[in-house]
Amino acid sequence: MEVTKKKLYSAVQPTNNLTIGNYLGAIKQWIALQDEYDCTFAIANMHAITVRQDPAALRRKTLELLALYIACGVDPEKCTLYLQSHVPCHAELAWVLNTFTYVGEMERMTQFKDKSAKHADNINMGLMDYPVLMAADILLYQADFVPVGIDQRQHLEITRDIAIRFNNIYSPTFTVPEGLYMKVGAKIGDLLDPTKKMSKSAENANGSIFLTDDRDTVIRKFKRAVTDSGNEVRFDPENKPGVSNLLSIYSIFSDKTIAEAEADFAGKGYGDFKLAVGEAVADKLAPIQAEQTRLLADREYLDKVFASGAEKAYHTARKTLSKVYKKIGFYQL
Ligand code: TYM
């Protein structure tokens, strides 16, 4: 008897260069879960334009991100990989969900407030509506689980609220999704200010490790990472945020537990520790970068992945959208 797999959905915006935070908080989880779940992974280019993008760069980053997903180990044979703008149902469902979402709820979103402060000259409606589009993404595919970093938790909560609200007014229509967060890695800190999240768009690029950074850059950035005035490599996020952040990174990149990672550096100084973290990360990034470059040279293959992904995604999304249209009273042919 075939058991239906639970559904998993996630996405990344094709903006700037991805950091090891994006990799550890999201993509690494996807790879671990792709055999067990029915997975759909998108490239969220419609979210990306809520902040002004250069069109040529956005197109290039889109292909780079698809190549990166595959280079990291996301298998297009097992998962549906597609580009958000290739499936019109996202915009269509977002419009409907807008009418079940309150302006006050959107004004309270932390990311909206942060981005409004950062882009004060362009506080557009899309920026405010961002979480509703994200809810549409997730709900279209009836996702049970959404593997993301902690910074997306508030968006997941509002998605659940909107789904429950709609289900209560009509009848069960949407699966109410749950966020999946890594125990270690759900919030990778900036190397220069570990209490802040490592970000693609950080002002100082030395605080972020980009997946495109070469070995020398990776090692140089880790050497400069802030630690503390002590000398003990111990996991204690409250009192030793810098060291704990580096231990988290090291433990995931070298597939060790935090305790094993601590043991590796017992009696060693911060200099040796930081070098070892840098080397562990650089060792893992090199083959991913080589594979991404190889894939980017094969445009035909990437286009094929996008085309078949869009077809599969559309099929699922359209089913949900028709159900919604029926419930709300849209006359359908
Ligand atoms: P984005 O592109 O900002 O980030 C992609 C993923 O990386 C995670 N992340 C981190 N995890 C750990 N530590 C960090 N320092 C760190 N920085 C980023 C994010 O939590 C995210 O999982 N809104 C989403 C994209 C999106 C989406 C969706 C996600 C659009 N539609 C539907 C899930 C489901 C975003 O901006 O991700």
Boltz pocket constraint, residues with backbone or C-beta under 6 A from the ligand:
constraints:
  - pocket:
      binder: B
      contacts: [[A, 9], [A, 10], [A, 11], [A, 12], [A, 13], [A, 14], [A, 21], [A, 22], [A, 23], [A, 24], [A, 25], [A, 26], [A, 44], [A, 47], [A, 133], [A, 134], [A, 137], [A, 138], [A, 146], [A, 147], [A, 148], [A, 149], [A, 150], [A, 151], [A, 152], [A, 185], [A, 186], [A, 187], [A, 188], [A, 189], [A, 197], [A, 198], [A, 199]]
      max_distance: 6.0
